[in-house]
Structure formats: C-alpha cells, structure tokens
Amino acid sequence: FDLNPNPPVLNISKLAFVTPIRSVVANSVSSVITIQTQSSIGIPVNVSENTLIQLSSSSPTGEFSLVANPFVPVDSVVIPKGYNLVDVYYRDSTSGNYQIHASEDPDQGWINATQAISVIGQPVPPVISEFTPTHGQVGSSVTINGDHFAGVTSVTFNGVAALQFNIVSDQEVTATVPPGASTGPIIITNAAGADTSESDFTVDPGAAFALRINCGGPAYTDHAGNQWAADKPFSDGSYGYVGGRTYRIARSIANTDDDKLFQSEHFSMKYYRFTVPTPGIYQVKLLFAEIFYRDANRRLFDVIIEGNRVLDDFDIFSVVGADFALERMYEINVTDNILDVAFVRVKDSPKIAAIEITGGGVNPPVEQIDRLVIITPARTVFTDSVTEVITVQTQSSLGNAINVDQNTTLYFSSTSGSGEFSLTQNPFIPATEGILAAGTNQMQIYYRDASTGTPTIEIGENPDQGWQNATQTVTVLQPAGPPSISDFSPTQGTVGTQVTINGANFVGVSHVRFNGTDASNFNVVSENQIIAVVPANATTGKIEVVTPAGSVQSANDFVIEQAPAGEYLVRVNCGGGEYTGTDGRQWQADQPFQAGSWGYTGGRTFHTVHNIKNTNDDPLFQTEHYSMRDYKFTVPEAGWYHVTLLFAEIYYNAPNKRKFSVALERNIVLNNFDIFAEAGHDAALSKEFDVYISDGILEVKTFRILDSPKFSAIEVKKKGLDKKIAGKDRQNYQQNEVPERFSLSQNYPNPFNPGTEFRMSVPRTAHVKVVIYNQLGQAIRTLWNGSTAAGNYSLRWDGCDDRGNPVGNGIYLYQMKTDRFIATKKMILLR
C-alpha cells in the first residue's frame, strides 16, 4: 500500500469455490460446496446488499440444492447482505467430467467461480488390496489401497467403526484406528457392498488416542490436514453430545486459518462424552468463538472435565471479543474408559465450537520421594539467639515436591555439641525429632547454639527409607558491640531511592528505619556498610540501624523529596519477598491488589532451591506466583508503559506440560506460551512489551491452557517518551535525535478493541495529514491535519468516526500524507 497515492478500496472482483469438491458418485449428494465473494487478491469481502448467485453445470443432469437432505433442486442462491459465503450441494445422474459454475445476477463484472468435477458411475463393491502400516495404536492413521472406494460409507477395524476416515481417491482411503478397536480385519463398505481385508490389522497395546469433533458442524479437514469428525449424539462405545442445539454463521473468524471450525457451534448441551481406549492422561483442547453476542457479560458458563472445574464464569467475549478464535487446553487423568466434558449455565447458554482429545496410554510413572532438602536455610545466627525459620521439604530426584503418604518422623542433629532444635521459635522448646504429617511435604524448625563456629545441621527420616538427608552449614557468631553510623549518601531522595549507610558493627542488622518507618528492602554488604531503599510513607528524619547489640540513629536527617509528576516504576518479586538484584535494582515483595496500588488477584506461590541458568539473580526466579487471575497496577497517568515479564520453569522438566496466554490491557501478547519449550528447565526467560494505558489501571491477565499460568517477576515503568498535546487521540513523543526519513508504523494492537496506536516520523517541518478510511475508501476520521515540526509522534484511534460514533467491525485503512510522502496501512477492528 505504501506506494499507492490513494487508499486501496477492497471491492468484490470474483466468486470462488473455497471448499471445492473434485468427485461425486452418480445419484449421490456431494459434500458441502462453499461459494465466497472475494477481492482481486483473495480477501473475503461482504456484499453490500442481498446478491443473487446463479448456479450451472456443463452436465445436463447436474443439480444443486441448499440442503443435503432433503435434496431440493435450485438454480440460484442468495448471499445475504453483510455476508460473503453461501453453501450448496451437488448431485448428478450421469457419469463424466464436468464444470460447475457460479455467477452473480445481474452481472457486476465479477470473475465467475468455476470448478472441475468428476461424476463417477454407479458404485461397485469396493476391493481392498493392502493397507499400511499393518499394526498401530488407537489413533494411528492407516492408508488402505484398492479400488472402487468412491462413495465409501464406513471403515471398520474388527467390527468397530472408524470415527474419522477420508476418501483420497477411488483407489485410496485413510482411516484412524478408533477407540475400542481390537486386532482383526478391516472392512470397507459402500452403497454396492463391502470387502474384508485378507489379513488382520494388529492393534498395539498402550494405545495413543486422537479424536477431533466439529461441534455443531459437518466433517472437516483443517489446514494442517487433521480430520474433524461431524457432530453427533452420544452412543455407547463412541462419542457425542447429550442435549443442546446448533447455530452457524458465515462471517470470517479472526485468529485462525480454519474459519469453518468456529462458524458452527453446539450450545445448551449438558455434556460431551468420549469413549477412550484406556485409563490414562489425556489432553483436552476446547475451541470457542463468540459468534452471537457483541458485548461482554451476556454469556457466562462453567466447564467441568472429569469433575475438575477448568473454566469458571467463562465469558468468551470478555477474553477476545466477537468472531475471534480462542483455545483452551487441559491435561486430564481419566480413571475409567469415559471422559466427560460437562457444561454448566451461569448466564445464557454454554457453547463449544470444537473439541480435540489426544493422548492416553498408560499413566506416567509416579515420582517417588528421593531426598530431603532445606529450601529456606538459615546460614547465620548469633550465640544463644534463634535462627529464622528453616524449612525442609521432601522431593523427588527431579526436585519436585512430593507429599508423604503417611505421618513420617524426621530427626534433627548438629555437629555442634551445644546445638539445639525446636518446632517453634517462641517459646523455643528443644526437640530432636518432629512429625511430617501425611499429605504434606514441608516441616519448619528453628536452631540455636551457645558456641561460635560453623556446625553442620542434618535432617533425616526415621526409620531410614533410603532418602538423601538434608544438610546445611550454619555460621554461629559472637554478637558485636552496638552499631554506629558515620555517614550516608545521598542525603536526600524520593521514596525508592537507594541509600548507602557507612559505619561499624553492622552484624545481625534486624531493622533499618527512616524517621521511624521500616525499610522493607535493605542489604548488609559488610560489617561497615548497609544499602537500604527509602520505604513508602517515609518522612524527613533520622536513619536508625538496629542489631541484637543495640541501635543507633544518624546525626543528620535524610530529606524526603517528592517524586516528579508522571514518573512510575514498580518491580515485583512474584511469590517472594524484597530482593536487591546484583545490578542494584530493588524488587518489592509480592502482595494482593488494593485500589490505588498494585498486586495480584488469586493464586498461590511456589519456590525451589535449584540454581537458575541465564541469570545472576537466582533468588528472583526461584520463587513464583501461579494460578492467579491477574496482576493490576495503578498508574499515575495515561501513556505508554514498558512491561517486562520474567519467567522460569522450575517445576516441569519437559515441554507441553504448561501452556498459557498473557494479555496486557486485553491484548494477547503471549499465546500458547510454553516456558520450557523456549528456555528449558530452571532457566531465566524475559519478555518485554510496550503497552498504552488509558484508564489508569494496567491489567496483566493470564489464561490457563495447559496447567497453571505463572510469573517469576514483573517490572512496569513509564516510558519517558510521552508528552500530551491537543486532541483526544493524539500524543507526541519527542526523542533527542530527529528521524532521518518519513515513516508510518504498523498499529498495535492489531486486531484491536476498542482503540489502537501507531507512530509516525517526520524528518523536517511539513504539512502532515493522517486519515482513517473504511473499506469503501470513505474518510471516516481525520486524526492529524496541519503543519508538523520534525520529530516522532504517537497517534491513537479510539474506533470512532469524526462525529464520535463507534464504527463497526471490519478492515480499516490509515494513511499518512505529506507533500512528498504517502503511506497507507491496514488494521482490523474486532468488537
């Protein structure tokens, strides 16, 4: 588009068969044939009024119908206003090779749709000559060769019907081994008869399983070649729905190459039930699209798989909007041969576009307890003082936490003759053992010692079960004298400023206070230096340092300054406490969200003591928050913010175990995200994004696909580029250097709802005009029009026309034009 002086208009220029058929048996009805109105480059374009399409065949006996059963002959069909698709069916009583045609009436100059079709004579019984492979698991694909396979109605494996098969040609059929199949012959049937293979197909044990259902629709082969079976009611030994109705549209669906899967749906059903070959672990993929409602909170429902509620108050539109493909994947343990996917109405009818079930076979091996590990070690303590909590955990050889199945006695010992343990910190009651309760994996203990030194503490099981014991070296120190402060720098700063405090006897520091307010984030660098971060709510006053030997206040005040307006920086150690990075950056402790602040909603925490690759800040990635609904951040003003998300897969040690999506301000920025697949086990991974915030709240939302979403840390900071200028939709961000050339960026997000951003660069003072056009080439909104100084600019469109009225879904064009430069780009609005 960039070289076109006028914005391109997407007009209809042709009709096309987009799901063409190549052959049909004489006197039989074809599979569905879809006719579509398209632009010259193949983009679907809706008709602006009801449009009559004439149908014809070069065969004198060829006929068309709008429905397959009953077949009612018609010679024309109508594409409704606002649509671009219509479905028809074909039959012919005369064998031969013909051409079928579709053309508009009256003639508008479109290129007609033409398709060659072979009509095969009356069927004769099929003949099977061979099949490959000769053995396989349930879910395996088998190629069957022979003759007269046109019009095949069923393929069975030792009497069990294949739920998915495809007629490749008159000499080849591919079929998927169905659940419940056993070793035996293959039988192929058509209208004229059946044939049985001479040899058996052997069904291997431990069978894998794959079944894909086009809910509410017919059989379908997707762009990757996967076969989706037609929807049907449940019957014993097979699959299907219980209750409900179907609905279908012809509009295009965003975020997929397989619109057909999402244009049909089954709604108001009680459940889908699937017969699976064996108990085991199965992957369940649910496909959705909101093709009826155009706003949020109109449809809410729950989904329960095998008794596990995987979706709660699920609102498809709230997640992705209308006519937008959405997937959710779950790993489910099936203990019998039936997998149930139940739907519970909350508000209006539950619905599903398609379901995929894969996996099966034997259950994965169960991890066993291999060792005891101290996961929160106390490394230093003063004589006769009690340590912070020491947490010991039962783990597998892979480092995963494993619960004990019965009450288990753990003993405690120290190489120091004066070392003692207790199950409580206050009062400290000496103990030599404790009970780890059945169904748990952690015990908390405390330690104290009257003698200085570096004793080794040890925790083991009693009686011995072969586990590796947990050991830890502890340094026991003699308390120093009271601390003293000689100076600190800087002497003034804002909340969050890092302050270096110099002095003596900074051993065992328990508190650093700014005019009485505790600094939650400080680091004892040495006996002579502390680095502390000025806490929130601190006021001008003395700095105080507290140790077991006493406390001291600085001679001078630290002066609190007010932060400049518009600055914003928050770093969160998700699932962990305050942390100072090796680069000096300060990370705050995790907290729940409160209005006017930041934090998480829901979820739990997990941590490990494994070393983390790709980072010098292991503690930041050794903790995590998972299963949360979202994190929210209250920001000071509208504008561009830079978001950094930190991850590490510290639980699973293989890909395809955890997948999730992340949205910033309802824009999906990570889709089907698999941390292990990108970085491996125990490896740091960082993802960075720029996001525009208009409502004062940044929402970082997660969506479970396969197991729980998780974050290790999050950083949000205001980009120092934004400077408001006149106009609701415009912002100018001036950078230090002047751009070298005129340019127009692609908008983000795209598709979008309700608003989107794009940037333009102006290398010299010029008259610049930026206009939004609809698909008909009509100007609907002028975003910028006037003399513009050299610089870089950010523009926002709120999805409204010049009168302030919201515009509808569709493709829009935005054009930047100067006296010597013009650029036009495409964007998609999906409400």
N, C-alpha and C positions, 0 to 999 in steps of 0.2 A: 504493500500500500504506500510505502514512503515516497515513491516517485510519482504517484498519481496526483495531479493538481486538484482533483475533486474527490470527495469521499466516495468510495465504491458503494453501490446500492445492490443488495442481494435480491435480484429478481429471479422468478422461475424461468428456466430456459429449457427444461427437459423433464420427461417422465422416465422412471427407471424401475425395473423389477429388482428389488433389493433382497428378496428371498426366493430366487428363481428355482423352478423345478426343471429337471432335464429329461425325465421319462415318467410315463404313467401306463399302467396296464389298461388295455381296451375295456370299456364299460366300467372302469373303476374311477373313483374320485381321487384327484391329486391331493398332496399335502398343500398347506396354505401358500398362496402366492401373494406377496405384498407389493403394491404399486406405490411409488413415492414421487412427490414433486420436489425437484432439486434445482439449485443454481448451476451455472456453467461449470463450476469446479466441484460439483457433487455435494454441496452443503444442503441439507434439508431446508426448504422454505415453505412456510404455511401459506395456504391460499387465502385471499382476502374476501372471498365470497364462496358460497356453495358452487362447486365446479363439477360438471358432468364429464365422466370419462367413458368413452366408447370402447368396447371390447370386441375383438375379432380374431379369427383363426383362419389360416390358409386351408384347413381341413373343412369340408362342407358339413361334417358331422360333429365338429367341436363345439362344446357348450361351456358356459361359465355360470357360477352361482355365488351368492353372497354367503351361503352356509353349506357345510359339507353334508349335513343330514338334518332335514330332508334336502336333497339337491333340487333347487328351483331355478330353472334356466333364466338368465337375464342377458341382455346385450349391452347394458351400461350400468355404471355405479356412480355414486356421488361422493366426492371428498368434501366433508363439511367445512364451513368457514372456520378459519383458525387452526386447521389441521393440515398434515402433509402426507397421511397414509390412508390406504384402504386395502382390505384383504378380500381376495376372491379365491375360488376353487375351479378346477377344470376337469372335464371328462370328455372322452371321445370313443366312438364305437368302431372306428376304422383305424387299423394299424398303419404306421408310416411315420415319416419325418416331416414335421410341420413347423410353421412360425405362428406365434401368438403375438397380438399387438394391443397396445393401449394408447389412446389419443384423446386430447381434450376436445370438447364440443360446447360452443363454437371454437373454431381454430384460432389460437392465440400465438401461433408461430413457435410453439414448443417442439422439441425433438421427441418423436414418439418412442415409447418403450417397445422393444422387440426382443423375443426370446425363442430360440430353437427348442423344440420339444419332440421327443420320440414316443410314439404310441405303440406299445408292444402288443402283439396279438393275444388272443385268448390264452390264458396260462395253461401250462402243462405241469405235471408234478415235478417238484424240484429233485435234483440229483446231487448228493454230496460225494465229492471225490477225495478230499483230505481236509485236515484242519491243523493249524499251528498256533501256539505250542500244543503239545499233546497232554500237558498237565499244568496246573497252576492253582493259585489260591482263589477263594471267593473275591470277586472284584477284579480278577485278571481279565484282560481283553484277548479274545480268541478270534482268529481270522479263519473263516470257513470258505473253502473254494469248491466249485462245482458248476452247475448250470441251472437255468430257469429259476433264478432267485427273484425275479420281478414279482412284486405283489406278495412277498412273504408276510405272513400274519403272525407267526410265532417261532421262537427258537427255544428249545428246552434242553436242559442238562439233566439226564437221567430222570426226566419227568417234571423237573422244576423249571418253570418259565423264566427266561431271561427278562429282567425288567428293562434292560437297555440293549437295543441292537440297531444296526444301521445297514441298509442295503446299499453297498458301494456300487455295485453293477449287477448285471444279470448273472455274473459268474462269481461274485464275492459278497459275503456278508461278514460284518464284525459284530461280536456279541460279548457282553460282560457276564462272567460267571455269577449267578445270583446267590443270595444267601439261602442256606438250606440245601444247596446242591450237593450231591454225593457222586462218587465215581460211577460212570455209566455212559451210555451212548448219547450223542447229540441228535436231536430230531428237528428238522426244518419243515414248516407247513406253509402252503399257500392255498388259494381257492380250489386248485385242482387236485390236491393231495399232499402227501408228506413223504419224506425219506429219512431213514435212520442210518447213522454212520456205522461203518463196519467195525470200527474199533472204539474203545471207550476213551472218554476224557477223564483223566485222573485228577480228582480234587485233592490238593495238598493240605495237610493239617496246618493249624496255626494261621488260618486264612486271614488275609487282609480284606478290607471291605470298602467299597465306594458306591454311593448311591446319591444321585442328584435329582431333585424334584422341582419342576417349574410350576409352582403353586398357582392354581387358577388358570393355567395355560396348557398348550399342547407340548408334545415332544420338541426338543430344540437342541441344536448343536452350536455351542458357543464359539467365539473367535479363536479359542485355544484348542478346539477340537473335542472338548468334553461334551458328553451326551447328557442331556437333562430329560428325564422321563416325564410323561404327561401326568397331570394331577389326577388323582382318583381316590375313591373312598377306601378305607382300610378293610383288608380281608386277612384272615389268619395266614401266617407264613409269608406275608408280603409287607406292603407299606400303604400309607394313605391317611386321609383326614377323617375326623369324626365331626360332622355338623358343619355349618357355615355356608357361605355363598361366594361367588366370584365377581370380580369387577375388572374392567380393562379400559385402557386409553390408547391413543395413537401418537401422543406427543413424544418428542425426543426426551431422553433421560440423560442428565449430566453425570460425569464421573464414572462412566462405564463405556465399554465398546460393545456391550450386549444389551441394548435397549429392550429387546423383546422379553428378557427375563424380568424386567422391572415394570413393564407396561401392563402386566396381568398380576392379579393378586387373589388370595383367598382370605376372606375376612369372617369374623364372628364364629370361627370354629372353636371347639372345645380343646382339641389337641390333634397333633400328628403323631402317628405311631409307626415305628420301624422295627421289623424283624431283623435282628443281626445274627451272624453265624455263631458267635461265641461270646461269653462274657469277656470284658477287657476294657481298654482305654480307647475311646473314640473321639474324633474331632468333629464338632458340630458347627457348621457355618450357617448363620441366618442372614438372609438378604432382605432389605427393606427399601421402600421408596414411598414418600407421601405424595400420592397422585390424586388425592381428592381435596384435602383442605389446603388453604393458603395462609394460615396463621397458626401461631403456637397455642398450646393448651386446649386444643379441640379434641385430640385423641391421646389418651393415656392408657397404658396397659402394662401388665407384668408378663414375663416369660419364665417358666419353670421347667428345667430339664432334669429328669430323673430325681425330682424332689428338691433340686437346687435352684433357688430364685436367682437367675442370672441378669434379669433386667427388671428394674423396679420403677414404677411410674414413668415408663418409657414414652417419650414424645419425639417422634421421628423429625417433625418439622423443627423443633427447638434445637436439634443437633445439626441438621444440614439444610433445612428449608424444604421447598417443594420440588418435585421432579428431579431428585438428586439421589443417586445410588449410595447405599450405606450397608456395610457389612459388619457383623459381629461374630467372633469365633470363640468357642469354648472347648476345653478338654474335659470329658465326662467319663467317669467309671461306670460301666454297665455291669451289674452283678447277675443278670439273667440274659435271656435272648430277646428282650423287648426294650427299646429305647423310646421313651415318651417325651414329647415336647409339648407342654401344656401352655395355654394362653388364658390370662385372667383379665377380664374387663375392669378398668378403673373409670374411664370416661370415654364413651363411644367404643366402637368395635375394635378388638385386636385384629392385626393383619400381618400377612407374610407374603413376600414376593417369590422366594425360592429357599430351599433348604438343601445343604450338602452334608452328608455323613461319610466320613472316611476313617480309616484306621482299623482297630480291632486286633484280633490275635490275642496272644496270652498277655496277662498283666505284666508290666515291667517289674524287674526284680526289686524287692523291698530293701531299702538301705537299712543296715544294722548299726547299732552303736559300736564305734570303734575306739573312741577316746574321750577323755575329759579335757576341757580347755578353759583356762581363765580368760574371760573375754573383757573384763573391766579390771585390770590389775592395779593394785596399789604398790607403787615402786619405792616410795619413801615414807618414813614415819619417824617421829621423834621418840626417844625413850619414854616409856610409860604413857605414851599417847596412843589413841586408837586410830587405825587407818580409816580411809574412806572405804566404801563397800567394795568387796571382792566378789565378783560373780563368776561361778564356774558352770559350764554347760556341757551336756552330753551331745556328741556329734558323731556323724558318720565319717568314713575315710575321705569323703569328698568335702567335708567341712560343713555339711548341712546339719541343722539342729534336729535331733531325734528324741522324741519323748520316751521315757521309761515306761514299760507296761505294768510295773508293779512297784510298790514302795521299795526304795533302794537306799542302803546305808552307805554314806560316804565318810571316810575318815580323813583327819587333818593332822599334819605333822610339820615340824620345823627342825632344821639343823642346829638352831639355837636352843640351848638348854633352858632359856628363860622365855621363849616364845609361847604365846597363848592365842587361842581362837575363841570366838563367840558367835552365836547365831544372831545376836542383837548388839547394836552399838552402845545403847544406853538403856538399861544397865548392861555392862559388859560381864557376862557370865561365862567363865571358862568352860570349853567343851572340846572333846577330842573327836566327835563324830556328829553327824546330823542325818536326817531322813529327807531324801529327794522323793517327793510324792508322785505316785502313779499318774501318768498322763501329763507330766511336766518335764522340762529339760534344763531348768536353771535352779541353782541354790545360791543364796547370798550369805557371806560370812564376813567377819572382821578379825583383825590381827593386832596384837600389841606385843612389845618386847622391852624388857628392862635393861638389856645390854646393847651397846653400839656394835655395828658390824654389818655384814652382808649375808644374812642367813638365806637358805633356800626353803621355801614352803612347798608342800606337796599335798595334793588331794587325790585319793584313790577310792575304788569301790570295795565293799566288804560284804560278802565274800568276793574273792577275785574272780572276774568274769573275762579276763584277758584284755581289758581295756587299757589303753595307754594313759598313764597318770598325768595329771596336770601339775606342772612345776613352775615356780616363779622366784626370782631373786628379789629380795627386799633390802633396801638400804635403811639401817636404823641409825639416826644421828642424835648427837647431844644438842639440845637447844642452844642457840647463840644468845648473846645479850640483846637488849631491846634495840629495835631498828632506829636508824637516823636518816634524815633527808638532808642532803647538801644543796641540791638544786633540781630544777625540772625545766624541760623545754618541749614545745614552745610555752610561753607564759600565758597565752590566751588562744582561744579557738572555739569552734562551734561544737555542738553535740556530734559525736562520731570522730572527733579529732584524736589522733594518736599522740600520746604524751609520754616522753621518756623521763623517768624519775631516777636520779642518781643518789647514792647514799651508802649505807653499810648495814650488815646483819639482815639482809632480805632473805632469810631462810624460813620456810614454812609459812609464807605470807598467806593469810586467810581472807583479808579484805583490803581493797583499795577504795577510798571514798573521796568524792568531790563534793565538799561542803555538806557532808553527811549522806550523800546519795551513793550507794554502792555501784562500783563499776563491775558489770557482769562479765566483762571481757578484759582480762589482763594476763600478762605472761612474765614470770620471773626469769629473766635472762641469766642472772648470776646473783651472787650474794650482794653485789653492789649496784644492780640495775633492774628496774621493772619497766615494762611498756604497758600502758593502760589506755583504754578507749573511753573518752568522756561519755558518760551514760545519758540517756534521755532524762529530762526533768532536772538535770544538774543546774545549779546556780553558782554565781561567783562566790568563791570562798577558798578555804584551806584544803590541801590534799592530805589525806590521812592513810598511813600504812599500818596494818595490824598483823602481828605474828604471835606465836604462843608465848614469847618472852615479853610482850608489851606492845605499845602502839606509839606513833609519833605523828605530829602534824607539821606541815611545811611552814616556814616562817612567812612566806608571801602567799597572796591569793592567786588562784588560777582564775582568769577573767573569761566568762562565758560570752561569746559573741553570737548574734543572731545570724542564721544561715541566709544567704542571698535568696531572694524570692525565685521560685521556679526550679531550684536545684532538687534532685531526688536521687537517692542511691540506697538500695536495700540489698543486702546479701544474706541469704537464709541457708543455714546448715540443716537441711531437711532430715528430721528424725534424730538430730543430735543437738549438742549444747554449743555454747560460744566457742569459736575457734579462730586463732590467728594463723593465717597461712604463712608459708615460708617466704612469700613475697611481701609480707606485712599487711595484706588485706584482712579486714576484720569481718567475720561471719557471725551473724546473730543466731541465738538458739531458736529452734522451731517453736511455733506457738499457734493456737487456734485463731481463726479470723475474728476480729471485732470491728464494728463500724468505726471508720476513721483511721484504721491501722492496716495491718496485713496479716495473713496467716492461712491455715488450711481449713477445709471442711471435711470431717470424717477421716477414716483411715487408721492405720497402725504403723508401728515402727519396727525396724529390724537392724541388726548390726553384726559385724564379723570382725575377726582379728587378722584375717588374711592380708598379706601385702598386696597393694594395688599397683598395677603396671600403668605406665604412661603419665605418672604424676609424682610430684614431690610432696603432695598433701594427702597422704593416705587416709588420715582421720576423716577428711571431708567426704570420702567415698566409702568409708567403712560403715557409715550409718545411712539409713534411707527411710523415707515415708512412703507407704504403699497403700493401695486401695482407697485413697482419698478421692472425694468428688472433684475438688478443685483447690487451687490456691488463689486468693484475691489480694490485690494490692491497691490501697487508696493513694492516688497520685495527686500532686498539687494543682495540675492544670492540664488542659488538652494539649496534645502534641505527639511527637514521635518519641518512642522509648525503645531502648535496646535491651533485649531479654536474652540471657544466657541460661540454658538448662544443662545441668550436669548429671551424668548417669554412670552407673557401673553395675554389671550383672554379677552380684555377689551371692546368688542363690543357685541358679541353674548353671549347668556346665555343658549345655548343648543348645543349638538353635531351635526355633519353632516350639519353645516351651512357654515363652512370654511374648505376647504381641499386644500393642495398644496404640491408640492415637492420642495426639495432643492438639488442642485448639487454643489459639490466642485470640481473644475477642471474637469468638465463634468462627474463626478461620482455621481450618485444619492445616497445621504446619508440619506435623509428623503423622504419617498414615501407615498402619500396619507395622509399627516400629518394633524392631527386634534388636535389643541391645547386644545380645551375644553374637548375632549374625554380623554386626558391624565391628565389634571390638573384642569379642571373646570373653572369657571368664576372668573376673577380678581385674578389669582394665577400665581406666577412666575414659569417658567419652563426653564431648562437649558439643552442644548445638546452639547456634546464635541466630536471632531473628530481630528485625525491626518491626514495630507494630505501632499503629496510630491509635491513640486513646482519646475519645471524645466526651466520655461521660464521667470521668473522674475515678473509674474503677477498672483496673486491669484484671481480667479473668483468665487464669491458666487452667483450662478444663481438660480432664482426661476421660478417655473412653476405653473400657475393657474390651479386648477382642479375644485374647487367649491368656488367661491368668491376669494378675493384678498389675495396673499401672504403678510406676514408682518414680521418685526423684531422689537424687543424692543432694543436690543443692540448686538454688535459683538465685540469679542476680538480675535486678531490674534497675536501670539507670536512665535518667532523662538524657536524650541526645541533645548536645549543645548546639543544634543547628536551627531550631525553630524560632521564628520571630513573627508574631501575628501581624497581619496587615488587613486593610479593609476588605470586607466581603466574607460572607458566611463560609464559603467553600475554599478560601484561598489562604495559603501560608507561604511565606518567602523565607528560605533559609540561605543566608549569605555565607559562603565559605571564603577562606583567605584568598585563594587564587581564582582568577577569572577563567571560566571554561574556554577551551580552545575552539569549540565549534557549537553550532546549534544542535540540539538533540532533544528527543522525546522518549521517555522510558515507557516500558510496559506497566500497566496499572497493577496494583496489589491491594487487596487480594483479587483474584480472578479465577472462577466466578465470585461474585460478591453479593452481599445483602447486609445492611441497606446502603452502605457507602463504600467508596474505594479511593485510592490515592495514586497519583502518578507525578513524575517530576519532569521539568524541562530546564534546559541550559541555554543561556543567552550570552554569547561572547562579546557583544557590543550593544550599545543602546539602539533599540529598534522598536517599531510598532509590532506588537505581537497580539494575535487573536487565537483563542482556544475555544472550540465549539464542539458540543456533543450532537451527533446525528443519530436518528433511528435507521432501521433497515431500508426505509423508503428514501433515504437521503434527505429527510426533512430535519432542519436545525431545530432542536428542542431546548437547548440550554447553551448560553454563552457564559463561559467561566472566566474569561480574561479577554480584555479588549482595550489596548492603549499603549502608550509609549512605555517601554520597559528598560530599566537600566541593566547593564551587564551583571550576570550573577546566576545562581542556581535557585530554582523555585520549586515548591511543592504545592500541588493543587489537589483539592478534594472535591468529589462529586457525591452529593447525598442521594442520588437516584430520583431527583425531582426535575420537572421542567421549569421554564422561566417564570411560570405563574405559581410555582411552589407545589404543584400537584405531583404525587408519586407516579412514576411511569411503570409500565408493566414489564413482565419477564421478557427476556429476549437478548438479541445481539445488538450492541450499540457501537458506534464508531466515535473516536475523539480525534480531533485534528488540530495541530499547531501550525500556524501560518504566519510568515513574515513576508517582506518584500522579495526575498531571495531564497526562502526555505519553506518547505511544506512537508509535513509528516502526518500520517494517519494510522491509527492502530485500533484493534478490535477488543471489546470487552463484553462480558456476559453477566447480566443481572438475573439472579435466581432468588425470588422472594419466597 
